Amino acid sequence: MSNWQDPAAVALMLDELETWAVVGLSGDPTRTAYEIARLLQQRGKRIVPIHPSAPVVLGEQGYASLADVPFGIDVVDVFRRSEAAGAFADQAVEIGARGVWLQLGVVDEAALARTTAAGVAMVMDTCPAIEWRRRGSVGG
């Protein structure tokens, strides 16, 4: 396992941090972001959809950008391509998030270095569902 999936960072986000901004979350239930957001809710997390059209998703008001969210965000969960992910990691640091989670297949080593240097935990190339399964804990 690489330092991309530091067990302490994973544990912090899954066990302690409650409010998850889900970048790229739309109202399409066939998309992975929707499935994972629903799982996060089932696990007691508050989700905040971040999408240019700012839809209400799974009963939560969406916002066009992280900067538009009028309350604190603990984790920024990024469902965007690797080329776009670093900008969201930087924004997470700017808004005072405590964690950044880049989903399965999303890797930006430079963003990992910047984010962790700023004192923000970050994991890449994995998914909360995978990590809960590894711990023997899946579902609601």
Secondary structure, 3 states (H helix, E strand, C coil): CCHHHCHHHHHHHHHHCCEEEEECCCCCCCCHHHHHHHHHHHCCCEEEEECCCCCCECCECCECCHHHCCCCCCEEEECCCHHHHHHHHHHHHHHCCCEEEECCCCCCHHHHHHHHHCCCEEECCCCHHHHHHHCCCCCC
